[in-house]
Amino acid sequence: VKPYFGVGKRPYDPKFKVLAYQLTTTDCPHLVEDKCTNYEERPASCRQYPFSLDPDPEEGALLGVDMNCPAAVELVSGSDGRIEFPDKESAEKLLELKKKAAENPRRSWLYDLGSEKWVRYDKLV
């Protein structure tokens, strides 16, 4: 696990805060035989999956669905346009982080696993 999102003037500043983390591998260490061994304590990104919320100036938020997830495909194909979103609260927490980054891009940082360096948010958008 490595940092993902932080806020502050610089990452090495003592007041810098890491607010979210990311896995460094494609395979989750808590997934055993297609079951989560950390289900009750799983992070917000896992709780919201396969859904995500992204900021949208007109709508407030846009719902994203990872169609690589077989359960999501089944949900979407069998729906009447309305989709059950079981852990919307977790997605809303992550949406707030995204909004925070957009509001203050010069003090928001994302950790790039490829370079193993922090990148200021305004350099990405």
The first five atom37 places (N, CA, C, CB, O) and aatype in JSON, in Angstrom:
{
  "aatype": [19, 11, 14, 18, 13, 7, 19, 7, 11, 1, 14, 18, 3, 14, 11, 13, 11, 19, 10, 0, 18, 5, 10, 16, 16, 16, 3, 4, 14, 8, 10, 19, 6, 3, 11, 4, 16, 2, 18, 6, 6, 1, 14, 0, 15, 4, 1, 5, 18, 14, 13, 15, 10, 3, 14, 3, 14, 6, 6, 7, 0, 10, 10, 7, 19, 3, 12, 2, 4, 14, 0, 0, 19, 6, 10, 19, 15, 7, 15, 3, 7, 1, 9, 6, 13, 14, 3, 11, 6, 15, 0, 6, 11, 10, 10, 6, 10, 11, 11, 11, 0, 0, 6, 2, 14, 1, 1, 15, 17, 10, 18, 3, 10, 7, 15, 6, 11, 17, 19, 1, 18, 3, 11, 10, 19],
  "atom_mask": [
    [1, 1, 1, 1, 1],
    [1, 1, 1, 1, 1],
    [1, 1, 1, 1, 1],
    [1, 1, 1, 1, 1],
    [1, 1, 1, 1, 1],
    [1, 1, 1, 0, 1],
    [1, 1, 1, 1, 1],
    [1, 1, 1, 0, 1],
    [1, 1, 1, 1, 1],
    [1, 1, 1, 1, 1],
    [1, 1, 1, 1, 1],
    [1, 1, 1, 1, 1],
    [1, 1, 1, 1, 1],
    [1, 1, 1, 1, 1],
    [1, 1, 1, 1, 1],
    [1, 1, 1, 1, 1],
    [1, 1, 1, 1, 1],
    [1, 1, 1, 1, 1],
    [1, 1, 1, 1, 1],
    [1, 1, 1, 1, 1],
    [1, 1, 1, 1, 1],
    [1, 1, 1, 1, 1],
    [1, 1, 1, 1, 1],
    [1, 1, 1, 1, 1],
    [1, 1, 1, 1, 1],
    [1, 1, 1, 1, 1],
    [1, 1, 1, 1, 1],
    [1, 1, 1, 1, 1],
    [1, 1, 1, 1, 1],
    [1, 1, 1, 1, 1],
    [1, 1, 1, 1, 1],
    [1, 1, 1, 1, 1],
    [1, 1, 1, 1, 1],
    [1, 1, 1, 1, 1],
    [1, 1, 1, 1, 1],
    [1, 1, 1, 1, 1],
    [1, 1, 1, 1, 1],
    [1, 1, 1, 1, 1],
    [1, 1, 1, 1, 1],
    [1, 1, 1, 1, 1],
    [1, 1, 1, 1, 1],
    [1, 1, 1, 1, 1],
    [1, 1, 1, 1, 1],
    [1, 1, 1, 1, 1],
    [1, 1, 1, 1, 1],
    [1, 1, 1, 1, 1],
    [1, 1, 1, 1, 1],
    [1, 1, 1, 1, 1],
    [1, 1, 1, 1, 1],
    [1, 1, 1, 1, 1],
    [1, 1, 1, 1, 1],
    [1, 1, 1, 1, 1],
    [1, 1, 1, 1, 1],
    [1, 1, 1, 1, 1],
    [1, 1, 1, 1, 1],
    [1, 1, 1, 1, 1],
    [1, 1, 1, 1, 1],
    [1, 1, 1, 1, 1],
    [1, 1, 1, 1, 1],
    [1, 1, 1, 0, 1],
    [1, 1, 1, 1, 1],
    [1, 1, 1, 1, 1],
    [1, 1, 1, 1, 1],
    [1, 1, 1, 0, 1],
    [1, 1, 1, 1, 1],
    [1, 1, 1, 1, 1],
    [1, 1, 1, 1, 1],
    [1, 1, 1, 1, 1],
    [1, 1, 1, 1, 1],
    [1, 1, 1, 1, 1],
    [1, 1, 1, 1, 1],
    [1, 1, 1, 1, 1],
    [1, 1, 1, 1, 1],
    [1, 1, 1, 1, 1],
    [1, 1, 1, 1, 1],
    [1, 1, 1, 1, 1],
    [1, 1, 1, 1, 1],
    [1, 1, 1, 0, 1],
    [1, 1, 1, 1, 1],
    [1, 1, 1, 1, 1],
    [1, 1, 1, 0, 1],
    [1, 1, 1, 1, 1],
    [1, 1, 1, 1, 1],
    [1, 1, 1, 1, 1],
    [1, 1, 1, 1, 1],
    [1, 1, 1, 1, 1],
    [1, 1, 1, 1, 1],
    [1, 1, 1, 1, 1],
    [1, 1, 1, 1, 1],
    [1, 1, 1, 1, 1],
    [1, 1, 1, 1, 1],
    [1, 1, 1, 1, 1],
    [1, 1, 1, 1, 1],
    [1, 1, 1, 1, 1],
    [1, 1, 1, 1, 1],
    [1, 1, 1, 1, 1],
    [1, 1, 1, 1, 1],
    [1, 1, 1, 1, 1],
    [1, 1, 1, 1, 1],
    [1, 1, 1, 1, 1],
    [1, 1, 1, 1, 1],
    [1, 1, 1, 1, 1],
    [1, 1, 1, 1, 1],
    [1, 1, 1, 1, 1],
    [1, 1, 1, 1, 1],
    [1, 1, 1, 1, 1],
    [1, 1, 1, 1, 1],
    [1, 1, 1, 1, 1],
    [1, 1, 1, 1, 1],
    [1, 1, 1, 1, 1],
    [1, 1, 1, 1, 1],
    [1, 1, 1, 1, 1],
    [1, 1, 1, 1, 1],
    [1, 1, 1, 0, 1],
    [1, 1, 1, 1, 1],
    [1, 1, 1, 1, 1],
    [1, 1, 1, 1, 1],
    [1, 1, 1, 1, 1],
    [1, 1, 1, 1, 1],
    [1, 1, 1, 1, 1],
    [1, 1, 1, 1, 1],
    [1, 1, 1, 1, 1],
    [1, 1, 1, 1, 1],
    [1, 1, 1, 1, 1],
    [1, 1, 1, 1, 1]
  ],
  "atom_positions": [
    [[0.85, -1.18, 0.0], [0.0, 0.0, 0.0], [0.89, 1.24, 0.0], [-0.96, 0.0, 1.22], [1.86, 1.32, 0.75]],
    [[0.54, 2.19, -0.86], [1.27, 3.46, -0.94], [0.26, 4.6, -0.84], [2.11, 3.56, -2.28], [-0.94, 4.38, -1.0]],
    [[0.73, 5.82, -0.57], [-0.19, 6.96, -0.57], [-0.82, 7.14, -1.96], [0.54, 8.25, -0.15], [-0.25, 6.72, -2.96]],
    [[-1.99, 7.76, -1.99], [-2.64, 8.08, -3.26], [-2.93, 9.57, -3.37], [-3.95, 7.27, -3.4], [-2.59, 10.2, -4.38]],
    [[-3.56, 10.14, -2.34], [-3.97, 11.54, -2.4], [-3.55, 12.24, -1.12], [-5.5, 11.66, -2.62], [-3.78, 11.74, -0.01]],
    [[-2.92, 13.41, -1.28], [-2.51, 14.19, -0.13], [-2.75, 15.66, -0.36], [0.0, 0.0, 0.0], [-2.89, 16.11, -1.49]],
    [[-2.8, 16.41, 0.73], [-3.0, 17.86, 0.64], [-1.95, 18.57, 1.48], [-4.42, 18.25, 1.11], [-1.55, 18.11, 2.55]],
    [[-1.51, 19.7, 0.95], [-0.52, 20.52, 1.64], [0.34, 21.26, 0.64], [0.0, 0.0, 0.0], [0.23, 21.07, -0.57]],
    [[1.21, 22.12, 1.17], [2.08, 22.92, 0.31], [3.06, 22.04, -0.46], [2.84, 23.95, 1.14], [3.22, 22.2, -1.67]],
    [[3.7, 21.1, 0.23], [4.66, 20.17, -0.37], [4.56, 18.83, 0.37], [6.14, 20.74, -0.32], [4.27, 18.81, 1.57]],
    [[4.8, 17.71, -0.33], [4.7, 16.4, 0.33], [5.67, 16.19, 1.5], [4.94, 15.33, -0.68], [5.38, 15.42, 2.41]],
    [[6.8, 16.86, 1.48], [7.77, 16.7, 2.57], [7.52, 17.67, 3.72], [9.18, 16.88, 2.04], [8.23, 17.63, 4.73]],
    [[6.53, 18.55, 3.59], [6.17, 19.49, 4.64], [5.55, 18.72, 5.82], [5.17, 20.57, 4.1], [4.74, 17.82, 5.6]],
    [[5.92, 19.04, 7.05], [5.36, 18.33, 8.21], [3.83, 18.43, 8.32], [5.98, 18.87, 9.48], [3.2, 17.56, 8.92]],
    [[3.24, 19.48, 7.75], [1.79, 19.65, 7.81], [1.05, 18.93, 6.68], [1.45, 21.13, 7.78], [-0.18, 18.94, 6.63]],
    [[1.8, 18.32, 5.77], [1.19, 17.58, 4.65], [0.41, 16.39, 5.2], [2.29, 17.1, 3.64], [0.88, 15.68, 6.08]],
    [[-0.82, 16.18, 4.66], [-1.66, 15.08, 5.13], [-2.01, 14.14, 3.98], [-2.94, 15.62, 5.77], [-2.46, 14.57, 2.92]],
    [[-1.79, 12.86, 4.2], [-2.24, 11.83, 3.25], [-3.67, 11.48, 3.62], [-1.29, 10.55, 3.27], [-3.95, 11.11, 4.76]],
    [[-4.59, 11.6, 2.64], [-6.01, 11.36, 2.9], [-6.53, 10.07, 2.29], [-6.81, 12.51, 2.37], [-7.61, 9.61, 2.66]],
    [[-5.77, 9.47, 1.37], [-6.2, 8.22, 0.74], [-4.97, 7.43, 0.31], [-7.14, 8.48, -0.48], [-3.91, 7.99, 0.03]],
    [[-5.13, 6.12, 0.26], [-4.05, 5.21, -0.11], [-4.46, 4.35, -1.3], [-3.65, 4.31, 1.08], [-5.64, 4.28, -1.65]],
    [[-3.46, 3.7, -1.93], [-3.72, 2.84, -3.09], [-2.89, 1.57, -2.98], [-3.4, 3.59, -4.41], [-1.83, 1.54, -2.35]],
    [[-3.4, 0.52, -3.62], [-2.65, -0.73, -3.68], [-1.51, -0.59, -4.68], [-3.57, -1.92, -4.07], [-1.63, 0.13, -5.67]],
    [[-0.42, -1.28, -4.43], [0.71, -1.24, -5.35], [0.72, -2.45, -6.28], [2.02, -1.17, -4.58], [1.59, -2.56, -7.14]],
    [[-0.22, -3.35, -6.1], [-0.32, -4.53, -6.95], [-1.7, -4.59, -7.59], [-0.04, -5.83, -6.14], [-2.64, -3.95, -7.11]],
    [[-1.83, -5.34, -8.66], [-3.14, -5.48, -9.3], [-4.02, -6.47, -8.55], [-2.98, -5.91, -10.76], [-5.24, -6.42, -8.66]],
    [[-3.4, -7.37, -7.81], [-4.16, -8.35, -7.03], [-4.28, -7.88, -5.59], [-3.49, -9.74, -7.09], [-3.29, -7.53, -4.95]],
    [[-5.49, -7.89, -5.08], [-5.72, -7.48, -3.7], [-5.27, -8.59, -2.75], [-7.21, -7.13, -3.46], [-5.65, -9.75, -2.94]],
    [[-4.46, -8.26, -1.75], [-4.0, -9.28, -0.81], [-5.13, -9.83, 0.08], [-2.9, -8.72, 0.06], [-4.97, -10.87, 0.72]],
    [[-6.26, -9.12, 0.12], [-7.39, -9.55, 0.95], [-8.4, -10.38, 0.18], [-8.08, -8.35, 1.55], [-9.38, -10.86, 0.76]],
    [[-8.19, -10.56, -1.11], [-9.11, -11.35, -1.93], [-8.59, -12.79, -2.02], [-9.27, -10.72, -3.35], [-7.56, -13.04, -2.64]],
    [[-9.31, -13.7, -1.41], [-8.93, -15.11, -1.39], [-10.11, -15.94, -1.9], [-8.5, -15.57, 0.06], [-11.2, -15.91, -1.32]],
    [[-9.87, -16.67, -2.99], [-10.92, -17.48, -3.62], [-12.17, -16.64, -3.9], [-11.28, -18.68, -2.72], [-13.29, -17.04, -3.6]],
    [[-11.95, -15.46, -4.49], [-13.01, -14.52, -4.86], [-13.83, -14.01, -3.68], [-13.93, -15.17, -5.85], [-14.97, -13.57, -3.86]],
    [[-13.28, -14.06, -2.5], [-13.96, -13.54, -1.31], [-13.01, -12.59, -0.57], [-14.43, -14.7, -0.38], [-11.81, -12.84, -0.46]],
    [[-13.59, -11.5, -0.06], [-12.82, -10.52, 0.69], [-12.65, -10.99, 2.13], [-13.5, -9.13, 0.65], [-13.63, -11.24, 2.83]],
    [[-11.4, -11.12, 2.56], [-11.12, -11.54, 3.93], [-11.1, -10.35, 4.89], [-9.78, -12.28, 3.99], [-10.92, -10.53, 6.1]],
    [[-11.29, -9.16, 4.36], [-11.27, -7.92, 5.14], [-12.56, -7.13, 4.91], [-10.03, -7.06, 4.77], [-12.56, -5.9, 4.96]],
    [[-13.64, -7.83, 4.64], [-14.88, -7.22, 4.16], [-15.4, -6.09, 5.07], [-15.95, -8.28, 4.03], [-15.73, -5.01, 4.57]],
    [[-15.47, -6.32, 6.36], [-16.03, -5.31, 7.27], [-15.13, -4.08, 7.4], [-16.25, -5.92, 8.65], [-15.62, -3.0, 7.73]],
    [[-13.84, -4.23, 7.16], [-12.89, -3.13, 7.32], [-12.34, -2.62, 5.99], [-11.74, -3.58, 8.2], [-11.35, -1.89, 5.98]],
    [[-12.94, -3.0, 4.88], [-12.4, -2.62, 3.58], [-12.48, -1.11, 3.37], [-13.14, -3.36, 2.45], [-13.38, -0.45, 3.89]],
    [[-11.54, -0.55, 2.6], [-11.51, 0.9, 2.36], [-12.65, 1.36, 1.46], [-10.17, 1.3, 1.75], [-13.32, 0.56, 0.81]],
    [[-12.85, 2.68, 1.43], [-13.95, 3.28, 0.65], [-13.9, 2.9, -0.82], [-13.92, 4.79, 0.79], [-14.95, 2.66, -1.43]],
    [[-12.71, 2.83, -1.41], [-12.62, 2.49, -2.83], [-13.14, 1.08, -3.1], [-11.17, 2.61, -3.31], [-13.71, 0.83, -4.16]],
    [[-12.95, 0.17, -2.15], [-13.48, -1.19, -2.31], [-14.98, -1.22, -2.05], [-12.75, -2.17, -1.35], [-15.72, -1.94, -2.72]],
    [[-15.43, -0.44, -1.08], [-16.85, -0.41, -0.74], [-17.7, 0.11, -1.9], [-17.09, 0.45, 0.5], [-18.8, -0.39, -2.13]],
    [[-17.19, 1.08, -2.62], [-17.98, 1.66, -3.71], [-17.97, 0.83, -4.98], [-17.48, 3.05, -4.02], [-18.86, 0.95, -5.82]],
    [[-16.95, -0.02, -5.14], [-16.76, -0.79, -6.38], [-17.98, -1.66, -6.67], [-15.5, -1.66, -6.28], [-18.51, -2.29, -5.76]],
    [[-18.43, -1.72, -7.92], [-17.86, -1.27, -9.19], [-18.32, 0.13, -9.61], [-18.21, -2.24, -10.27], [-18.21, 0.5, -10.78]],
    [[-18.83, 0.9, -8.65], [-19.32, 2.24, -8.96], [-18.3, 3.3, -8.59], [-20.64, 2.51, -8.23], [-17.39, 3.06, -7.79]],
    [[-18.45, 4.48, -9.18], [-17.65, 5.63, -8.78], [-18.47, 6.88, -9.06], [-16.28, 5.67, -9.54], [-19.34, 6.89, -9.93]],
    [[-18.18, 7.92, -8.33], [-18.8, 9.22, -8.56], [-17.71, 10.2, -8.95], [-19.58, 9.72, -7.31], [-16.66, 10.25, -8.31]],
    [[-17.96, 10.97, -10.0], [-17.01, 11.98, -10.45], [-17.69, 13.33, -10.49], [-16.42, 11.61, -11.83], [-18.87, 13.42, -10.84]],
    [[-16.96, 14.4, -10.13], [-17.56, 15.73, -10.14], [-18.03, 16.13, -11.54], [-16.56, 16.76, -9.63], [-17.37, 15.84, -12.54]],
    [[-19.18, 16.78, -11.59], [-19.72, 17.31, -12.83], [-20.34, 18.66, -12.52], [-20.77, 16.33, -13.47], [-21.22, 18.76, -11.66]],
    [[-19.89, 19.73, -13.21], [-20.38, 21.07, -12.89], [-21.9, 21.23, -13.08], [-19.67, 22.08, -13.75], [-22.52, 22.0, -12.36]],
    [[-22.48, 20.51, -14.02], [-23.91, 20.66, -14.29], [-24.77, 19.75, -13.42], [-24.19, 20.37, -15.74], [-25.81, 20.17, -12.92]],
    [[-24.35, 18.51, -13.25], [-25.15, 17.52, -12.53], [-24.76, 17.37, -11.05], [-25.04, 16.18, -13.21], [-25.5, 16.78, -10.27]],
    [[-23.6, 17.9, -10.68], [-23.1, 17.7, -9.33], [-22.18, 16.5, -9.26], [0.0, 0.0, 0.0], [-21.06, 16.59, -8.75]],
    [[-22.66, 15.37, -9.77], [-21.84, 14.15, -9.81], [-22.34, 13.24, -10.91], [-21.88, 13.41, -8.44], [-23.53, 13.16, -11.2]],
    [[-21.39, 12.55, -11.53], [-21.72, 11.55, -12.55], [-21.39, 10.17, -12.0], [-20.94, 11.82, -13.88], [-20.36, 9.98, -11.37]],
    [[-22.27, 9.22, -12.25], [-22.06, 7.85, -11.81], [-21.29, 7.09, -12.87], [-23.4, 7.16, -11.51], [-21.69, 7.06, -14.04]],
    [[-20.19, 6.48, -12.47], [-19.43, 5.61, -13.36], [-19.62, 4.17, -12.93], [0.0, 0.0, 0.0], [-19.77, 3.89, -11.74]],
    [[-19.61, 3.25, -13.88], [-19.75, 1.83, -13.58], [-18.64, 1.08, -14.31], [-21.17, 1.29, -14.01], [-18.49, 1.22, -15.52]],
    [[-17.85, 0.3, -13.58], [-16.78, -0.49, -14.18], [-17.39, -1.73, -14.83], [-15.7, -0.89, -13.12], [-17.76, -2.68, -14.15]],
    [[-17.5, -1.69, -16.16], [-18.14, -2.78, -16.88], [-17.22, -4.0, -17.04], [-18.59, -2.3, -18.25], [-17.59, -4.97, -17.69]],
    [[-16.01, -3.94, -16.45], [-15.16, -5.13, -16.39], [-15.59, -6.06, -15.26], [-13.68, -4.72, -16.21], [-15.13, -7.2, -15.17]],
    [[-16.46, -5.57, -14.42], [-16.97, -6.35, -13.3], [-18.21, -7.13, -13.76], [-17.31, -5.44, -12.07], [-19.2, -6.51, -14.17]],
    [[-18.18, -8.46, -13.7], [-19.34, -9.25, -14.14], [-20.63, -8.89, -13.42], [-19.05, -10.72, -13.94], [-21.7, -8.9, -14.02]],
    [[-20.55, -8.58, -12.13], [-21.75, -8.21, -11.38], [-22.33, -6.9, -11.91], [-21.44, -8.09, -9.88], [-23.55, -6.74, -11.95]],
    [[-21.46, -5.96, -12.3], [-21.94, -4.68, -12.84], [-22.64, -4.88, -14.17], [-20.77, -3.7, -13.02], [-23.69, -4.28, -14.42]],
    [[-22.09, -5.73, -15.02], [-22.71, -6.02, -16.32], [-24.11, -6.58, -16.09], [-21.84, -7.01, -17.15], [-25.06, -6.19, -16.77]],
    [[-24.22, -7.5, -15.15], [-25.51, -8.11, -14.84], [-26.49, -7.06, -14.29], [-25.33, -9.24, -13.81], [-27.66, -7.05, -14.67]],
    [[-26.0, -6.19, -13.41], [-26.85, -5.13, -12.85], [-27.38, -4.19, -13.92], [-26.07, -4.34, -11.81], [-28.57, -3.89, -13.96]],
    [[-26.48, -3.74, -14.8], [-26.85, -2.77, -15.83], [-27.76, -3.4, -16.88], [-25.6, -2.21, -16.51], [-28.76, -2.8, -17.27]],
    [[-27.43, -4.6, -17.33], [-28.23, -5.22, -18.39], [-29.62, -5.61, -17.9], [-27.52, -6.44, -18.95], [-30.56, -5.67, -18.69]],
    [[-29.76, -5.87, -16.62], [-31.07, -6.26, -16.09], [-31.83, -5.1, -15.47], [0.0, 0.0, 0.0], [-32.84, -5.33, -14.79]],
    [[-31.38, -3.87, -15.69], [-32.03, -2.74, -15.03], [-33.0, -2.01, -15.96], [-30.99, -1.75, -14.52], [-32.95, -2.16, -17.18]],
    [[-33.86, -1.25, -15.34], [-34.79, -0.41, -16.08], [-34.28, 1.03, -16.14], [-36.2, -0.45, -15.44], [-35.06, 1.97, -16.34]],
    [[-32.98, 1.2, -15.98], [-32.39, 2.54, -15.97], [-32.06, 3.01, -14.56], [0.0, 0.0, 0.0], [-31.33, 3.98, -14.38]],
    [[-32.58, 2.32, -13.58], [-32.29, 2.64, -12.18], [-31.41, 1.52, -11.63], [-33.61, 2.79, -11.33], [-31.72, 0.34, -11.77]],
    [[-30.3, 1.91, -11.0], [-29.34, 0.92, -10.5], [-29.22, 1.08, -8.99], [-27.95, 1.09, -11.19], [-29.07, 2.19, -8.48]],
    [[-29.28, -0.03, -8.29], [-29.07, -0.04, -6.84], [-27.6, 0.27, -6.56], [-29.48, -1.43, -6.22], [-26.7, -0.38, -7.11]],
    [[-27.36, 1.26, -5.72], [-26.0, 1.7, -5.39], [-25.81, 1.46, -3.9], [-25.77, 3.22, -5.78], [-26.02, 2.37, -3.09]],
    [[-25.41, 0.24, -3.51], [-25.42, -0.17, -2.11], [-24.54, 0.66, -1.17], [-25.0, -1.56, -2.02], [-24.93, 0.87, -0.02]],
    [[-23.4, 1.12, -1.59], [-22.54, 1.87, -0.68], [-22.21, 3.24, -1.25], [-21.25, 1.1, -0.39], [-21.05, 3.6, -1.44]],
    [[-23.26, 3.98, -1.51], [-23.11, 5.33, -2.07], [-22.3, 6.23, -1.14], [-24.49, 5.95, -2.33], [-21.57, 7.11, -1.59]],
    [[-22.42, 5.99, 0.16], [-21.71, 6.82, 1.14], [-20.19, 6.79, 0.93], [-22.04, 6.35, 2.56], [-19.53, 7.82, 1.03]],
    [[-19.64, 5.62, 0.63], [-18.2, 5.51, 0.38], [-17.81, 6.25, -0.89], [-17.79, 4.03, 0.27], [-16.78, 6.92, -0.92]],
    [[-18.62, 6.13, -1.93], [-18.35, 6.84, -3.17], [-18.42, 8.35, -2.95], [-19.35, 6.42, -4.27], [-17.66, 9.1, -3.55]],
    [[-19.34, 8.79, -2.09], [-19.45, 10.22, -1.8], [-18.22, 10.74, -1.07], [-20.71, 10.5, -0.97], [-17.81, 11.88, -1.28]],
    [[-17.61, 9.91, -0.21], [-16.37, 10.31, 0.47], [-15.26, 10.53, -0.55], [-15.94, 9.22, 1.51], [-14.52, 11.52, -0.47]],
    [[-15.15, 9.62, -1.5], [-14.12, 9.76, -2.53], [-14.43, 10.93, -3.46], [-13.99, 8.46, -3.34], [-13.52, 11.6, -3.94]],
    [[-15.71, 11.17, -3.73], [-16.11, 12.32, -4.54], [-15.67, 13.61, -3.86], [-17.65, 12.33, -4.76], [-15.2, 14.53, -4.53]],
    [[-15.81, 13.69, -2.55], [-15.38, 14.89, -1.82], [-13.88, 15.12, -1.96], [-15.76, 14.77, -0.33], [-13.44, 16.26, -2.05]],
    [[-13.08, 14.05, -1.97], [-11.64, 14.2, -2.2], [-11.36, 14.76, -3.59], [-10.91, 12.84, -2.02], [-10.51, 15.63, -3.75]],
    [[-12.09, 14.26, -4.58], [-11.92, 14.75, -5.96], [-12.3, 16.22, -6.06], [-12.76, 13.9, -6.94], [-11.63, 16.99, -6.75]],
    [[-13.38, 16.61, -5.39], [-13.8, 18.02, -5.39], [-12.76, 18.89, -4.7], [-15.18, 18.17, -4.7], [-12.46, 19.99, -5.15]],
    [[-12.22, 18.38, -3.59], [-11.19, 19.12, -2.85], [-9.98, 19.37, -3.74], [-10.78, 18.34, -1.58], [-9.41, 20.46, -3.73]],
    [[-9.59, 18.36, -4.5], [-8.45, 18.5, -5.42], [-8.74, 19.54, -6.49], [-8.11, 17.15, -6.07], [-7.87, 20.35, -6.82]],
    [[-9.95, 19.54, -7.03], [-10.32, 20.49, -8.08], [-10.4, 21.91, -7.54], [-11.65, 20.09, -8.71], [-10.08, 22.86, -8.25]],
    [[-10.83, 22.07, -6.3], [-10.97, 23.4, -5.69], [-9.61, 24.03, -5.38], [-11.78, 23.31, -4.41], [-9.46, 25.24, -5.48]],
    [[-8.64, 23.22, -5.02], [-7.33, 23.74, -4.66], [-6.23, 22.87, -5.28], [-7.17, 23.8, -3.12], [-5.51, 22.16, -4.57]],
    [[-6.11, 22.92, -6.63], [-5.18, 22.02, -7.32], [-3.71, 22.23, -6.99], [-5.37, 22.16, -8.79], [-2.9, 21.32, -7.17]],
    [[-3.34, 23.41, -6.51], [-1.93, 23.66, -6.19], [-1.53, 23.09, -4.83], [-1.65, 25.16, -6.22], [-0.35, 23.03, -4.51]],
    [[-2.51, 22.68, -4.04], [-2.22, 22.08, -2.73], [-2.71, 20.64, -2.64], [-2.85, 22.91, -1.61], [-2.76, 20.05, -1.57]],
    [[-3.09, 20.08, -3.79], [-3.55, 18.7, -3.86], [-2.53, 17.89, -4.64], [-4.97, 18.59, -4.51], [-2.04, 18.33, -5.68]],
    [[-2.22, 16.71, -4.15], [-1.16, 15.89, -4.74], [-1.63, 14.46, -4.92], [0.09, 15.93, -3.86], [-2.36, 13.92, -4.09]],
    [[-1.21, 13.85, -6.03], [-1.46, 12.43, -6.28], [-0.11, 11.72, -6.35], [-2.28, 12.22, -7.6], [0.84, 12.23, -6.94]],
    [[-0.05, 10.55, -5.75], [1.2, 9.78, -5.76], [1.21, 8.87, -6.97], [1.37, 8.97, -4.45], [0.33, 8.02, -7.13]],
    [[2.21, 9.05, -7.84], [2.35, 8.25, -9.06], [3.18, 7.01, -8.76], [3.01, 9.09, -10.2], [4.35, 7.1, -8.4]],
    [[2.55, 5.84, -8.91], [3.26, 4.59, -8.64], [4.39, 4.33, -9.62], [2.29, 3.43, -8.67], [5.4, 3.73, -9.25]],
    [[4.24, 4.78, -10.87], [5.27, 4.56, -11.89], [6.58, 5.25, -11.55], [0.0, 0.0, 0.0], [7.65, 4.64, -11.6]],
    [[6.5, 6.52, -11.2], [7.71, 7.29, -10.88], [8.03, 7.26, -9.38], [7.55, 8.73, -11.34], [9.11, 7.67, -8.97]],
    [[7.08, 6.79, -8.59], [7.18, 6.81, -7.13], [7.43, 8.22, -6.61], [8.28, 5.87, -6.66], [8.25, 8.44, -5.72]],
    [[6.7, 9.18, -7.21], [6.81, 10.58, -6.8], [5.42, 11.18, -6.69], [7.68, 11.38, -7.8], [4.47, 10.75, -7.34]],
    [[5.33, 12.2, -5.85], [4.1, 12.98, -5.75], [4.01, 13.93, -6.94], [4.03, 13.75, -4.41], [5.02, 14.52, -7.34]],
    [[2.82, 14.07, -7.51], [2.59, 14.99, -8.62], [1.46, 15.94, -8.21], [2.22, 14.21, -9.95], [0.39, 15.51, -7.77]],
    [[1.73, 17.23, -8.36], [0.72, 18.21, -7.99], [-0.47, 18.1, -8.94], [1.3, 19.64, -8.01], [-0.29, 17.94, -10.15]],
    [[-1.67, 18.18, -8.4], [-2.9, 17.96, -9.16], [-3.02, 18.89, -10.37], [-4.1, 18.14, -8.26], [-3.49, 18.46, -11.42]],
    [[-2.6, 20.14, -10.22], [-2.75, 21.08, -11.35], [-1.82, 20.74, -12.51], [-2.46, 22.5, -10.88], [-2.01, 21.24, -13.62]],
    [[-0.83, 19.89, -12.29], [0.05, 19.44, -13.38], [-0.6, 18.31, -14.18], [1.41, 18.98, -12.81], [-0.15, 17.99, -15.28]],
    [[-1.64, 17.71, -13.62], [-2.31, 16.57, -14.26], [-3.51, 16.99, -15.11], [-2.75, 15.59, -13.22], [-3.86, 16.29, -16.06]],
    [[-4.13, 18.09, -14.76], [-5.35, 18.51, -15.48], [-5.09, 19.59, -16.49], [-6.4, 18.99, -14.5], [-6.02, 20.04, -17.17]]
  ]
}
